[in-house]
Amino acid sequence: MKRYPRDIQGYGATPPDPKWPDGARIAVQFVVNFEEGGENNILHGDAASEAFLSEIVGAAAWPGQRHWNMESIYEYGARAGFWRLHRLFTGAGIPVSVYGVATALARAPVQVAAMQDAGWEIASHGLKWIEYKDYEAKDERADIDEAIRLHTEVVGAPPRGWYTGRCSVNTERLIAQKGTLDYVSDSYADDLPYWVRYGEQDQLVIPYTLDANDMRFATPQGFNSGDQFFAYLKDSFDALYAEGAAGQAKMMSVGLHCRLVGRPGRVQALKRFIEYIQGFEGVWTPRRIDIAEHWQKHHPAPAPWPRPSEMDRETFVDTYGGIFEHSPWIAKGAHGLELGPAHDTAIGLHNALCRVFRSAPQDARLEVLKAHPDLAGKLAAAKRLTAESTNEQASAGLDALTDAERETFQRLNTAYVEKHGFPFIIAVRDHDKAGIMSAFQTRIENDTGTEFAEACKQVERIARYRLKDILP
C-alpha cells in the first residue's frame, strides 16, 4: 500500500463561487514583505551574509563576514522603499498585508507604528529571513514559537496569518498543529483559498504568488523594467477579471518587497497598476485576514468524512467491494495502489478500480462479466439481485415489464449467453427500456471478441455510476 500526499485534484473544473463582498469579480490582494533587518547576517548570529533577492544578481553568501553592499541594499528597503510604498497605498486607500519577519519588525518600531496607523495587517514572516529546508521539525517549531512570541511583544497582538517563504516540507503542518493561525500562505497551488487537514486540525490556506511578484526583478529571466512588471500584472488581472465576469471569481495576489519595487524606477509601474484596477467595477482590495474571515464564514472547513485514500483495507473493501459486481478482489487490488486525495472522488476512485480490472487476466475479467445478472431475468424475478442492480434495472423500467417484454428479454438472454458465454451487460442508466432492447438486439449479432470488449466497457461505466452515488 502506497499513499501519495499531494493534492493534484484541487477544486477541479468547477471551483466554488467565493461570494466576494458586493458581488466583486476579483479580489486583488497586495502583500508588502518586510524582511530588512531579519536577513542572514553574522550580526544576527548567522553563519554568513545574505545572498537572496537583492540588486546583486547571483550574489554568494560570505561565510563569517559582513557584506556591506548587501546590507545597505536591505537597509534601503527599510529607510526609503517602505515609506514610498506606504505613501502609495495610503494615498490609494488600499490596506495591505505585511509579511513581517519578527526580528526585522523588532528593529523597525517606527515602520511598525506606521503600518498600524494605516490599518495594515501584520502577518508573520517567521523569526528570521533564512532558509528552513534543512531544519529538523523540532527546530523549526521552536523558531515558529519564538516568532509568534516576539511578534506579539513587538506588535502588541499575535499574528493571525503566516508565511515563511523559505519554508520546509514541515512548515504548513507545523502551523496547522499550532491551531492559532487563521491562515497560512506557504503555497502557490491555487487562485482561491482552500482547506487542509492535519490530524484533527483544519487549516485555511490562502495561496501566495511568485509570478506576480517583484522578486522577479532580482532573478534571472525576470523583469528588466517596470513596464514588464506592469504588463504582467495587467495581463494577470485581465484574465482573472474575465473569469470573474463569467461566474468564476478568483483571487490575485501581488507580492512586493520594500528594497525592490520601492526603488523609484519600479514603483511607477505599481502605481500605474493600482490606478488601472481602480478603473474597474467589482474589484475588492482586501487584506489577507479579510479574505480569511470571509472564507471561514462563507466556505467553512468541510466536515470530516471517510476518504477512500485514508481507509484501512478491510473498511475499503467493505465499502467498495461491490462496485464491480460480486468482485471484491478489484477493491483489494485498488487499495494497494498509490492512492491520494485525487482518488477521494468518484472519478478518481473509479480510475483506480478500473486499473485493477483492466490489468487482470482475461479469465478473471470474464468471471466479472459472469457475475452480472441477466437483464429482467430469473434473479430479478426472485428478488435476488444486489441492491445496486435492483435499483439500476428499476431505473430503466425493467421491473415493470409486460409479459411479452419479459418473454423477449428472457429469450434474448438465453441466446446471448449461449453465443458469447457471459450475460448481456449494459449501463441501463444511459438508456430507456426501448433503447436497451434495441442495443440488445443489435449487439447479440456481434462476434464474441467485440462483445467481450464492449461488455468490459459497460462494466466500467456501471461502476462509475455506482461511485457517483456515494462519492463527490
N, C-alpha and C positions, 0 to 999 in steps of 0.2 A: 504494500500500500504506500503510495506517494501522494503528498498533498502540495499543491502549488499556491503559495500565499498571496501572490499578486492578483489584484482585481483588474483584469483586462476587459471585463464586461461593462462596468460603469452604468450609466443611465441608458445606454443603447440608442436606438433610433428615435425614441420618444422621451426626451428629458422632461422633467417636471416644469410646470409653469411656476416661476419663482414668486409670482404675485408681488412684484416690487411695488412700493408705495405709489399711489396715484396712477397706477397702470403704466409705470415707466417701462420703456422698451429696452433700457440698458442701465446697468449700474456701473459707473466708472469710478474706480477707487484708486486714490493716489497714496503711495507709501513713500515716506522720507526716511531713509536709513541713516541713523545717527551712530556712527562707528568710530568717529575720530576721538582718539584718546583711549580706545579699547583694543586697538590693533596689536599685532605682535611687536614687541619692543622689549629689549633687555631691561628697560626701566620698569616694565610691568611684570618682571620675573620670567619672561620668555627666553628661550634659548637663542633666538635670532631675531633679526629685523623683519618687518612685513615685506611681502612680495606680491600682494594681490590687489587688484583694482586701483591702479594709480595711473598717472601720466607716463610712468616709466614702464612701457610695454616690454614684457619679457624680463622684468626685474627678478633678481635672485635674492634669496634671504642671505643675510650676512651673519653667520654664527658668531655669537659673543660680541657683536659690535652694533653700535647705533648707526643707522643710515640717515644722515642728516637731511638729504634731499627727500627721502621718503617721508620722514617725519613732518617736514614743512609742507608737503603736499597734503597730508592728512590735516595738518593744522589749518590750512586754507579752508577746508570744508567747514570747520567749526567757527573760524574767525570771520569769514566772508560769505562762503557759499550758503551756509544756513540762513543768514539774515536775508540774502537775496531771495531764497525760496519762501521764507517767512513773509516777506513783503508781497510776493506774488500771490500766494494762496490767501492770505488775509484780505488782500485787495480784491480778489476774485470772489470772496465769500465762500470758499470751499474749505471745509475742515479735512485734515488728512490724518492718517495713522502714521505714527512714528515707530519704526523698529529701533528701539533704543538698547544698545549694549550697556549693561548695568554699570560697568566700570567707566564707560565713556560718559554716561549721564552723571555719575558722581563727580566727574571732573569738569562738568559744564553746568553749574547751577543757574546761571543767567539764561542760558538757552532753554533749560527745563522750565523755568518760570514763564518764558515766552510761549512755549508750547502749551502750557496750562492756561495762560491768559487767552490764547486763541481758541481754546476748546478742542485742541487736538487730542486724539487718543495716543497714549504712550504704551505700546505693547513691548514685550520683552524680546530682545535680540540676543539673549544669552548673557553669560557672565563676561566673556571676552570674545573679541572678534578673531577667533582662532579655529583651526581645523579639528573636527571631532571624529573623523572616520576611523582612527586607530585607538580611540579611547575604549577602555573597558566600561561596560554599562554602569557599574557601581561608581566609577569616577565621573562619568558624565552626569549621573543622577546627583552626585554631590555638587557639581557645578550648577546644575539646574536649581537645586535648593538654595544655593548661595546667591544665584542671580535673582531669584524671587525675593529673598531676604533683603538684599542690597537695594533692589528696585523699590521695594516698599518703603525702605528707610529714606531713600533719596526723593522719591516722587510723592510719598505720603499715602499711597494706596498700592495694593498688589496689582500686577499686570493681569489683564483678562485675556490677552492674546499672546501667542508665542510664535517666534520664527528664529531658529538657529541659523539657517542658511548653509553654513559649512558643517552639515549635520552628519550623523552616522545612521546606520540601519536601525538603531535602537531609539532614536530621538522621538519619533511620533508615539511609540509605545510608552516611553517613559513619561511623556507629557500626559498621555491619556490616563496612566496609572496615578498621576498626581490627583486627578479628579477635581481640580480647582480652576482650570483654564477654560474659558468659553470657546476658544478655538485654537487650532494650531495651523500654521501655514507652510510647513515644510513639505510641500507637494506642489507639483506643476501639472497634475493629472487631469484637470477638467476646467471648464468655463463656468461651473456652478459649484457651490458648496456641496459637501456630501458627508455622510456619517460613516465612521469606522467603529468597530467594537473590539476591545481588548479585554478578554475575560468577561467580567460583569460591568465594565465601564464603557459607555458610549462617548465618543469624542467627535465633535464637529471639526471638519477640515475645510478651511477656506483657502483654496489653491492660490499660489502666488505666480509670478512670471519671471522668466529670464530672457524673454524675447522683447517684450515691450518694456525695456529696462535700459536705463542709461549706462549700465555696466558694459554695454557693447561699444561704448566709446573707448574702453580700456582693454579690449580683447582683440585678437587677430580676426580679420574679416568681419569687423563690426561696423559701427557708424563712424564715418570720417568727418561728417559735418552735421550741423544742426538740421539742415534741410533733409538729410536722410532719416534722422530721428523723427522729425515731424511727419514725413511721408509714411513711415512705418506705423506711427501711432494713428494717423488719419485713416490709413487703409484698415487697420485693425478695428477701429471704431466703426467705420462704414460697414464692414462685413457683419459685425455683431449687431449694429443698429438695424440692418436689413433683416437679420434673423428675428430680432425682436418685433419688427413690424409684421413678420409672418407668423407670429404667435409663439416663437421660441426665444424668449428674452434670456439674456446671459449677463455675465459679469466680466468686466475688463479691468485688469489690474495694471497699474503703471508704476514701475519701480524706479526710484530716484535716490541719488547719493549727493550729499552736500558738496563734496570735493569734485564731483564730475559735472552734473548738469548745473551746478551752482556757478560754473565759470561763465563769464559774460558772453563768450562765443557760442554757448549752447543754450543758455536759459531762454533766449528769444524763441527758440523752437518750441519749448514747453509752453511759453506764453501764447504763441500762435495756436497751439493745440487746445489750450483751455478756452481761448476765445472762439475757436471753431466749434467745439461741442456745446458751448453756451448759446449757439445759434439754432439749436435743435430743441424741439419739444420732447418731453418724455425721457429726459436724461436725469438720473439720480446720481449724485456725487456724495456718497456716504463715507463714513469711517468704517473700518473693518468690524469694529464692535457693533456698529449699527446693522451691518449685514448679519452678524452672528445672532443678534437679538431677533431680527426679522425672521431668520431661518428657523430658529428654535420655536418661534411662535407659529409660523405657517407650515413648517416641514419638520416637526419634531422627530427625534430618533425613532425608527420603526421598532415595534415590539419584537422581542426575540422570538424566533421561530425555528423549527427543526430543519436545518440546512443539510441537504444531501452530503455535501463535502465534509461535514463535521460528524456524521453518524458513524457509529461502530458498525461492523459488518453485519451483525445479527439484525440490528434495527433497520439498516439499509435494505437488506434482503426481505425482511418482513414487510417493509413499506413499498418496495418497488419490484419485488419478485414476480408479481402478476402482470406487470406492464406488457411483457411478452407472454402470451397465453400459456399457463402451466409450464413455464420455463425459467425457474428461479436461478439456474446456472448463469444466465445472462447478467442478472443483477450481481451475482457473486463476482463475476469477471470484471464488471464495471467498477465495483468498489475497489478493486486492486489497481485501477489506472491512476494516472496523475490528475486527480480531481482538485478543483479550486473554486473560487467564487463564481467563475463563469459557468460552472456546472450546477449551480443552485437555482437554475431556471428550467422551464420545460424544454426549451430548445437545447440548452447546454447539456442537460442530463440525457436527453434523447440521443444526442450525438455520442455520448459515452456508451450508452447501451447498444446503439447500432454498431459501434466499432467492434464490440464483442461478437455480436450476431454476424456481422459481415466477415469477420476473420475466422469464424468457426468452419469446420469441415462441412462438406455438402450434406453428409448424412445427418449431422447434428442440426443443420438448418431444416432439413426435411422433417425431422422429428418435431420442430417448432411448428411447421405448417400442419402436420398431422394433429397437433394438439388443439387446433382451432375447430370449432363445431361447424357442422353444416348450417347453412342459412335456412331458417324455418324448418329445421329437421326434427328428429325424434327427441334429441336432448332438450330442445326448446319446448316441445310439447309436454315433456315430462318435468319441465321446470328444473332442469339440472345444469343450466348454463351458469357460468360465473356471473357475478353481479354486473361486471363491465360488459360482457357480451349480451346479457339480457337487456340492459339499457340501450346499447348500441342498436340491437335489432329492433327494439321497440321504437327508437327514434325514426326509423325508416318505415314504420308501419308493418313490420314483418310479424308482429304479434297479433295482427288483426287481419288475417288473410281469409279470403273466401275459400270454400272447399276446392274449387277449381284451381285457384292460385297455389294453394298448399300442395295439391297433387302435382302441379307443374314444377314447383321447386324441388319436391322430393324426387321426381323423375330426372331432372337435370343434375341434382346432387349425385344420384347413383351413377349416371352416365359419366359425369366429370371425374369422380373418384376412380371408376373402372379404367378410364383412359389415362389419367395422369398420376394416380397413386396418392393423392392428397386432396383435401376439400377445396372447393372454390372459396377464395378469400378476397374480400373487397372491403375497403373502408366505407361502411354504409353511411357514415355521416356526410360523405360527399355526394350522395345520391338520394333520390326518392325511390319508391318501390318500382316504378316503371323503369327508371334508369338502371337499377340493379338487375332487373330481369333482362333488359336489353344487353347489358355488359355480359351477363351470364351466357346468353345465347350466342354472343359473338366470340367470347374467349374460349368456350368449350371446343371450338374448331381449331385452336392454335396447337402447335406441337408442344410437347411436354417441356422442352428446354425453355421455350419462350414463356410458358405459363409458370414455370418454376421461378424465373427471374421476376415476372410480374407479381406473383404471389408474395415473394420476399419484399418487394417494394410496398405492397399493400399492408403487410405485417408491420413494417416500419411506420407507415402512415397511421395505422390504428394506434400504435404505441405513442406517437406524438399527440394524438387527440387525448389519450388517457392521461398523459403527463400534464397537458394543459388544463385538465380538470382539477389538478391538485397542486400545481406549482405556478409561480409567477411566469 
